[in-house]
């Protein structure tokens, strides 16, 4: 299975915010429809990295990721096998 890596900061915006397009250009609906869904329909393992983003509102996260099940009809089993969320710790302690 191929792997697609999506950096929210590099492939979308370092300042994602809002749920709907009316909330601004870099909203959760736009991310889901224009970035996530095309990657998930490409028969690949999709890794989304949260590195280098200023922050996330719950509305963006719910719409972008929760909307995959609620609005797009994707199953938990499908997403568990194809979608992987990653981040790198800002600092590591011994």
The 8 nearest C-alpha neighbors of each residue, nearest first, counted from 0:
[[1, 43, 44, 2, 42, 81, 3, 41],
 [2, 0, 43, 44, 3, 42, 45, 41],
 [3, 1, 44, 43, 45, 4, 0, 46],
 [2, 4, 45, 44, 46, 43, 5, 1],
 [5, 3, 46, 47, 45, 6, 2, 48],
 [4, 6, 47, 7, 46, 48, 10, 3],
 [7, 5, 48, 9, 8, 10, 47, 4],
 [6, 8, 11, 10, 9, 12, 49, 5],
 [9, 7, 13, 12, 52, 6, 11, 51],
 [10, 8, 6, 7, 11, 12, 13, 5],
 [9, 11, 7, 6, 8, 5, 12, 34],
 [12, 10, 7, 8, 9, 25, 30, 13],
 [13, 11, 8, 14, 15, 7, 9, 25],
 [12, 14, 8, 52, 53, 15, 51, 7],
 [15, 13, 12, 53, 52, 16, 54, 25],
 [16, 14, 25, 12, 26, 13, 55, 59],
 [17, 15, 26, 59, 25, 56, 14, 55],
 [18, 16, 26, 59, 22, 58, 19, 27],
 [17, 19, 27, 59, 58, 26, 62, 28],
 [20, 18, 21, 22, 28, 26, 17, 27],
 [19, 21, 22, 23, 26, 24, 29, 28],
 [20, 22, 19, 23, 24, 18, 17, 26],
 [23, 21, 17, 20, 19, 18, 26, 24],
 [24, 22, 20, 21, 25, 26, 17, 16],
 [23, 25, 26, 20, 22, 29, 21, 15],
 [26, 24, 15, 23, 16, 12, 29, 27],
 [25, 27, 17, 16, 18, 29, 28, 19],
 [28, 26, 63, 59, 18, 62, 30, 29],
 [29, 27, 31, 30, 19, 26, 63, 62],
 [28, 30, 32, 31, 27, 26, 33, 25],
 [29, 31, 27, 34, 28, 33, 32, 63],
 [32, 30, 63, 35, 28, 29, 34, 33],
 [31, 33, 29, 36, 30, 34, 28, 35],
 [32, 34, 30, 29, 31, 35, 37, 36],
 [33, 35, 30, 31, 37, 32, 36, 38],
 [36, 34, 31, 38, 37, 39, 32, 33],
 [35, 37, 39, 38, 32, 34, 31, 40],
 [38, 36, 40, 39, 35, 34, 41, 33],
 [39, 37, 41, 35, 36, 40, 34, 45],
 [40, 38, 36, 41, 37, 35, 42, 45],
 [39, 41, 37, 38, 42, 36, 43, 35],
 [40, 42, 38, 39, 43, 37, 36, 44],
 [43, 41, 40, 39, 44, 0, 1, 38],
 [44, 42, 1, 2, 41, 0, 45, 3],
 [43, 45, 2, 81, 1, 3, 82, 46],
 [46, 44, 3, 82, 81, 2, 4, 43],
 [45, 47, 83, 4, 84, 82, 5, 3],
 [48, 46, 5, 84, 6, 4, 85, 83],
 [47, 49, 85, 6, 86, 50, 84, 5],
 [48, 50, 86, 7, 52, 85, 6, 47],
 [51, 49, 86, 48, 52, 87, 8, 6],
 [52, 50, 8, 53, 13, 49, 7, 9],
 [51, 53, 13, 8, 54, 50, 14, 49],
 [52, 54, 14, 13, 51, 55, 15, 8],
 [55, 53, 52, 56, 14, 15, 13, 16],
 [56, 54, 57, 15, 16, 59, 60, 53],
 [55, 57, 58, 59, 16, 60, 54, 17],
 [56, 58, 60, 59, 61, 55, 17, 62],
 [57, 59, 18, 61, 56, 60, 17, 62],
 [60, 58, 27, 18, 17, 62, 56, 57],
 [61, 59, 57, 63, 58, 62, 64, 27],
 [62, 60, 65, 58, 64, 59, 63, 57],
 [61, 63, 66, 27, 59, 60, 65, 18],
 [64, 62, 27, 31, 60, 61, 66, 28],
 [63, 65, 66, 67, 61, 62, 60, 31],
 [66, 64, 61, 67, 62, 68, 63, 69],
 [65, 67, 69, 62, 70, 64, 68, 63],
 [66, 68, 71, 65, 64, 73, 69, 70],
 [69, 67, 73, 72, 66, 71, 65, 70],
 [68, 70, 66, 67, 72, 71, 65, 73],
 [71, 69, 66, 72, 68, 67, 65, 73],
 [72, 70, 67, 68, 73, 69, 66, 36],
 [73, 71, 68, 70, 69, 74, 67, 66],
 [74, 72, 68, 71, 67, 77, 75, 78],
 [75, 73, 77, 76, 68, 78, 72, 67],
 [74, 76, 78, 77, 79, 73, 68, 80],
 [77, 75, 79, 74, 78, 80, 73, 81],
 [78, 76, 74, 80, 75, 79, 81, 73],
 [77, 79, 81, 82, 75, 80, 76, 74],
 [80, 78, 76, 77, 81, 75, 82, 83],
 [79, 81, 78, 77, 76, 82, 44, 83],
 [80, 82, 44, 78, 79, 45, 77, 83],
 [83, 81, 45, 78, 79, 46, 44, 80],
 [82, 84, 46, 45, 47, 85, 81, 79],
 [85, 83, 47, 46, 48, 82, 86, 49],
 [86, 84, 48, 47, 49, 83, 46, 87],
 [85, 87, 49, 50, 48, 88, 84, 47],
 [86, 88, 50, 89, 85, 49, 48, 90],
 [89, 87, 90, 86, 91, 50, 85, 92],
 [90, 88, 87, 91, 50, 86, 51, 92],
 [91, 89, 88, 92, 87, 93, 86, 50],
 [90, 92, 88, 93, 89, 87, 86, 50],
 [91, 93, 90, 88, 89, 87, 86, 50],
 [92, 91, 90, 88, 89, 87, 86, 85]]
